[in-house]
Amino acid sequence: MRYGYIGLGNLGAKCAACLLRKGFAVTVTDLDRALAEPLIALGADWADDAAGVAARVDHVITCLPSPAVSARVLDQILPALRPGATWLEMSTLGRDDVLALGARAEAAGVRMLELPVTGGVHLAARGEITMLPGGDADVVELHRPALEAMGNRIYHMGPLGSASVIKVITNMLAFIHLKACSEALMLARRGGLDLGQAWEAIRASSGNSFVHETEGALILNGSYDIAFNIDLALKDLGFALQFGREFGVPLDLASATEQTYIAARAAYGGDAQSPMIAKLLEDLLGTDLRAPGFPARLE
């Protein structure tokens, strides 16, 4: 099957490259053609716009920054897609957005598969990210070879809308863990511990987390570069708090973490890296969290 891939940012480019390396025919586009050049070198075809992609492929994958952008791109691809095509949407959307967009696609004879992922860009680069499809089971099975090319763990969460809920939950937990990790590392630093040893001890303890092992290392390096910015974190936390209100679940930790991210955006800007919430604490206390031997980027 021929796939189109629209949106070649940090995550999208990595997933599109995985498809190409597994032998899939892929046509790509992005507002910035320079982002497509490495994929073209791997064998991807280029189209000048989203409609041009949709006209040349069997199915389209999108990985976009917001529900509004997803809606605009859907407007462009629906007239060009063949009846029976699938739109695989990898962007992080709210459940209401997914259901509304899915209904629009269905009315045009196009089936939607929501396909959020989790685990980090470094795992996407290796084809080892976790994929969380939501939609009809036969659509999941139709695209399973492509999903397996991009990720090594696939969990079908249920009908459309289901995946958006679990994706928001996993991101909410990651942001809370990051805030906790920042505070823990600062306790170690102000307590006079060797931060490298403290990081290792936490990793080997009951207090360990995926975030500590990954983003904690980037904090200790000082790059904070997880390829995920503060504005995106606030978008996802907003979805989580919206679900909390809808489902009647008090989210005390998520609410406090959102306030920390709001402060970080005020201090460093929305494009700053998400782990820079740790820098808020460093700046407040005049104490850095540097330790030698930690990477600037995750591989």
Stockholm file with secondary structure:
# STOCKHOLM 1.0

chainA/1-299         MRYGYIGLGNLGAKCAACLLRKGFAVTVTDLDRALAEPLIALGADWADDAAGVAARVDHVITCLPSPAVSARVLDQILPALRPGATWLEMSTLGRDDVLALGARAEAAGVRMLELPVTGGVHLAARGEITMLPGGDADVVELHRPALEAMGNRIYHMGPLGSASVIKVITNMLAFIHLKACSEALMLARRGGLDLGQAWEAIRASSGNSFVHETEGALILNGSYDIAFNIDLALKDLGFALQFGREFGVPLDLASATEQTYIAARAAYGGDAQSPMIAKLLEDLLGTDLRAPGFPARLE
#=GR chainA/1-299 SS CEEEEECCSHHHHHHHHHHHHTTCEEEEECSSGGGGHHHHHTTCEECSSHHHHHHHCSEEEECCSSHHHHHHHHHHHTTTSCTTCEEEECSCCCHHHHHHHHHHHHHTTCEEEECCEESCHHHHHTTCEEECCBSCHHHHHHTHHHHHHHEEEECCCBSTTHHHHHHHHHHHHHHHHHHHHHHHHHHHHHTTCCHHHHHHHHHTSTTCCHHHHHHHHHHHHTCCCCSCBHHHHHHHHHHHHHHHHHHTCCCHHHHHHHHHHHHHHHHHCTTSBGGGHHHHHHHHHTCCCCCTTCCSSCC
#=GC SS_cons         CEEEEECCSHHHHHHHHHHHHTTCEEEEECSSGGGGHHHHHTTCEECSSHHHHHHHCSEEEECCSSHHHHHHHHHHHTTTSCTTCEEEECSCCCHHHHHHHHHHHHHTTCEEEECCEESCHHHHHTTCEEECCBSCHHHHHHTHHHHHHHEEEECCCBSTTHHHHHHHHHHHHHHHHHHHHHHHHHHHHHTTCCHHHHHHHHHTSTTCCHHHHHHHHHHHHTCCCCSCBHHHHHHHHHHHHHHHHHHTCCCHHHHHHHHHHHHHHHHHCTTSBGGGHHHHHHHHHTCCCCCTTCCSSCC
//
